[in-house]
Amino acid sequence: MIVRRERPADSRVVDAVHRAAFPTDVEARLFAELREDPGFLPHLSLVAVDGDHVIGSVVATRAWIEPLGVPALGLGPVGVRPDRQGRGVGTVLVHALLAVAEAAGERLVALLGDPAYYRRFGFVVSTELGLDPPDPAWGVHFQARALADPTPRGTFRYAEPFSRL
Ligand SMILES: CC(C)(COP(=O)(O)OP(=O)(O)OC[C@H]1O[C@@H](n2cnc3c(N)ncnc32)[C@H](O)[C@@H]1OP(=O)(O)O)[C@@H](O)C(=O)NCCC(=O)NCCS
């Protein structure tokens, strides 16, 4: 298996991966909208490929830390084809995405997800870094990973398509 940037020819199968991975089509539709959004960063849409098959996908898009409008990243969706889950593909994708983001000079990545899964990548509850979630009800499920020191403080704002969820 290799991890590489998503290419234009991958978009249909990436869509299929997210439709298969999640119980509803919400994430696939979100991904499609993110692709058309100014916050889409092509170098931060990665796929896991086994032979000729895309088996997983992860994306991070431009987000902001308000009120100062400091650039940050929002991670997600991340999905692995159901028949390939639980074998380390998601782990490799998230590590790769964080490495690319750090190399590109990004300062912080945030996401909404299960802390039990994401803590292994260095994510902590966002408020530990002085970062408030867009919705206070998200609580411990809104997590952040610092890529620089010091990390910007404030309130996180995702790329626009997330607000239509
Ligand atoms: C979540 C997902 C991307 C992880 O990818 P993966 O290749 O299956 O995961 P890995 O094999 O790298 O890691 C397996 C570990 O993740 C855990 N895990 C998998 N999905 C999880 C989830 N939704 N919540 C919490 N833990 C999860 C497994 O229990 C396992 O933990 P362990 O290492 O302590 O045993 C993948 O399972 C998936 O696409 N799930 C459906 C879509 C989804 O829930 N996406 C994430 C939304 S936040």
The ligand as an SDF file (V2000), in Angstrom:
LIG
                    3D

 48 50  0  0  0  0  0  0  0  0999 V2000
  -12.1850    5.3040   11.3770 C   0  0  0  0  0  0  0  0  0  0  0  0
  -11.3960    4.6930   10.2110 C   0  0  0  0  0  0  0  0  0  0  0  0
  -10.9950    5.7660    9.2400 C   0  0  0  0  0  0  0  0  0  0  0  0
  -10.1340    4.0680   10.8090 C   0  0  0  0  0  0  0  0  0  0  0  0
   -9.4170    3.4490    9.7720 O   0  0  0  0  0  0  0  0  0  0  0  0
   -8.9560    1.9350    9.9330 P   0  0  0  0  0  0  0  0  0  0  0  0
   -8.0240    1.6390    8.8260 O   0  0  0  0  0  0  0  0  0  0  0  0
  -10.1480    1.0800   10.0710 O   0  0  0  0  0  0  0  0  0  0  0  0
   -8.2320    2.0200   11.3520 O   0  0  0  0  0  0  0  0  0  0  0  0
   -6.8260    1.4270   11.7730 P   0  0  0  0  0  0  0  0  0  0  0  0
   -6.7580   -0.0220   11.3710 O   0  0  0  0  0  0  0  0  0  0  0  0
   -5.7310    2.3020   11.3300 O   0  0  0  0  0  0  0  0  0  0  0  0
   -6.9450    1.5690   13.3310 O   0  0  0  0  0  0  0  0  0  0  0  0
   -7.6960    0.6380   14.0170 C   0  0  0  0  0  0  0  0  0  0  0  0
   -7.9790    1.2070   15.3720 C   0  0  0  0  0  0  0  0  0  0  0  0
   -8.9560    2.2310   15.2330 O   0  0  0  0  0  0  0  0  0  0  0  0
  -10.0480    1.9550   16.0470 C   0  0  0  0  0  0  0  0  0  0  0  0
  -11.2120    2.5100   15.3890 N   0  0  0  0  0  0  0  0  0  0  0  0
  -11.6280    2.2950   14.1360 C   0  0  0  0  0  0  0  0  0  0  0  0
  -12.7260    3.0410   13.8840 N   0  0  0  0  0  0  0  0  0  0  0  0
  -12.9900    3.7310   15.0060 C   0  0  0  0  0  0  0  0  0  0  0  0
  -13.9760    4.6740   15.3730 C   0  0  0  0  0  0  0  0  0  0  0  0
  -14.9560    5.0770   14.5240 N   0  0  0  0  0  0  0  0  0  0  0  0
  -13.9360    5.1790   16.6220 N   0  0  0  0  0  0  0  0  0  0  0  0
  -12.9770    4.8030   17.4700 C   0  0  0  0  0  0  0  0  0  0  0  0
  -12.0060    3.9260   17.1870 N   0  0  0  0  0  0  0  0  0  0  0  0
  -12.0170    3.3940   15.9650 C   0  0  0  0  0  0  0  0  0  0  0  0
  -10.0630    0.4630   16.1550 C   0  0  0  0  0  0  0  0  0  0  0  0
  -10.7510    0.0510   17.3140 O   0  0  0  0  0  0  0  0  0  0  0  0
   -8.5820    0.1690   16.2870 C   0  0  0  0  0  0  0  0  0  0  0  0
   -8.1560    0.4690   17.5890 O   0  0  0  0  0  0  0  0  0  0  0  0
   -6.9230   -0.2840   18.2580 P   0  0  0  0  0  0  0  0  0  0  0  0
   -5.7280    0.0150   17.3790 O   0  0  0  0  0  0  0  0  0  0  0  0
   -6.8140    0.3320   19.6130 O   0  0  0  0  0  0  0  0  0  0  0  0
   -7.2910   -1.7170   18.2270 O   0  0  0  0  0  0  0  0  0  0  0  0
  -12.1970    3.5780    9.4700 C   0  0  0  0  0  0  0  0  0  0  0  0
  -12.4800    2.5250   10.3640 O   0  0  0  0  0  0  0  0  0  0  0  0
  -13.4970    4.0750    8.8510 C   0  0  0  0  0  0  0  0  0  0  0  0
  -13.5180    4.4810    7.7000 O   0  0  0  0  0  0  0  0  0  0  0  0
  -14.5920    3.9970    9.6300 N   0  0  0  0  0  0  0  0  0  0  0  0
  -15.8850    4.4350    9.1390 C   0  0  0  0  0  0  0  0  0  0  0  0
  -15.9110    5.9170    8.9200 C   0  0  0  0  0  0  0  0  0  0  0  0
  -15.5260    6.7020   10.1640 C   0  0  0  0  0  0  0  0  0  0  0  0
  -16.0270    6.4400   11.2620 O   0  0  0  0  0  0  0  0  0  0  0  0
  -14.6010    7.6870    9.9750 N   0  0  0  0  0  0  0  0  0  0  0  0
  -14.0730    8.5000   11.0550 C   0  0  0  0  0  0  0  0  0  0  0  0
  -15.0240    9.5180   11.5180 C   0  0  0  0  0  0  0  0  0  0  0  0
  -14.3120   10.4470   12.8490 S   0  0  0  0  0  0  0  0  0  0  0  0
  1  2  1  0
  2  3  1  0
  2  4  1  0
  2 36  1  0
  4  5  1  0
  5  6  1  0
  6  7  2  0
  6  8  1  0
  6  9  1  0
  9 10  1  0
 10 11  2  0
 10 12  1  0
 10 13  1  0
 13 14  1  0
 14 15  1  0
 15 16  1  0
 15 30  1  0
 16 17  1  0
 17 18  1  0
 17 28  1  0
 18 19  1  0
 18 27  1  0
 19 20  2  0
 20 21  1  0
 21 22  1  0
 21 27  2  0
 22 23  1  0
 22 24  2  0
 24 25  1  0
 25 26  2  0
 26 27  1  0
 28 29  1  0
 28 30  1  0
 30 31  1  0
 31 32  1  0
 32 33  2  0
 32 34  1  0
 32 35  1  0
 36 37  1  0
 36 38  1  0
 38 39  2  0
 38 40  1  0
 40 41  1  0
 41 42  1  0
 42 43  1  0
 43 44  2  0
 43 45  1  0
 45 46  1  0
 46 47  1  0
 47 48  1  0
M  END
$$$$
